[in-house]
Amino acid sequence: MLVLSVATSIDAIAVGVSFGVLQTAILIPAIIIGIVCSGISFTAVMLGEQLEAFLDNKMEIFGGGILIFMGIKNSI
């Protein structure tokens, strides 16, 4: 997770420097990025609600399993 957060920060600084070097306005790209991120987040919430309805009370076990899998994967 630490590597992913560092990669995201490097990506963000690269985009910021690119906008500065190209002297591009940042408002329109920022709005587009916000709309896309909101849409993806909304879709994830809707899919999560559908999955919860399908799994019922096993949702906590499913979530815990995902966290355990991520922990094992990151430690290898």
C-alpha positions in Angstrom: 0.0 0.0 0.0 2.9 2.4 0.7 4.3 1.8 -2.8 0.9 2.5 -4.3 0.6 5.7 -2.4 4.1 6.9 -3.4 3.3 6.0 -7.1 0.1 8.0 -6.9 2.0 11.0 -5.5 4.6 10.8 -8.2 1.9 10.6 -10.8 0.2 13.7 -9.3 3.4 15.7 -9.3 4.1 14.7 -12.9 0.7 15.9 -14.0 1.1 19.1 -12.1 4.5 19.8 -13.6 3.2 19.0 -17.0 0.3 21.5 -16.7 2.8 24.1 -15.5 5.3 23.5 -18.3 2.6 23.4 -21.0 0.9 26.5 -19.4 -2.4 24.7 -19.6 -5.5 25.8 -17.6 -6.3 23.3 -14.9 -10.0 24.0 -14.3 -11.5 21.9 -17.1 -9.2 18.9 -16.5 -9.9 19.1 -12.7 -13.7 19.1 -13.4 -13.4 16.1 -15.7 -11.2 14.2 -13.2 -13.8 15.0 -10.5 -16.7 13.8 -12.6 -15.0 10.6 -13.5 -13.9 9.8 -9.9 -17.4 10.6 -8.7 -18.9 8.3 -11.3 -16.5 5.4 -10.4 -17.1 5.9 -6.7 -20.9 5.9 -7.2 -20.7 2.8 -9.3 -18.6 1.0 -6.7 -21.1 1.9 -3.9 -24.0 0.6 -6.1 -22.1 -2.6 -6.8 -21.3 -3.0 -3.1 -25.0 -2.7 -2.2 -25.9 -5.3 -4.8 -23.2 -7.6 -3.5 -24.4 -7.1 0.1 -28.0 -8.0 -0.9 -26.6 -11.2 -2.6 -24.3 -12.2 0.3 -26.5 -11.0 3.1 -24.8 -11.5 6.4 -21.7 -12.9 4.9 -20.5 -9.5 3.7 -18.3 -8.9 6.7 -16.6 -12.3 6.1 -16.1 -11.4 2.4 -14.6 -8.0 3.3 -12.3 -9.6 5.9 -11.2 -12.2 3.3 -10.3 -9.4 0.9 -8.2 -7.6 3.6 -6.5 -10.9 4.5 -5.7 -11.6 0.8 -4.3 -8.1 0.3 -2.1 -8.5 3.4 -0.7 -11.8 2.3 -0.2 -10.5 -1.3 1.7 -7.4 0.0 3.9 -9.4 2.3 5.1 -11.8 -0.4 
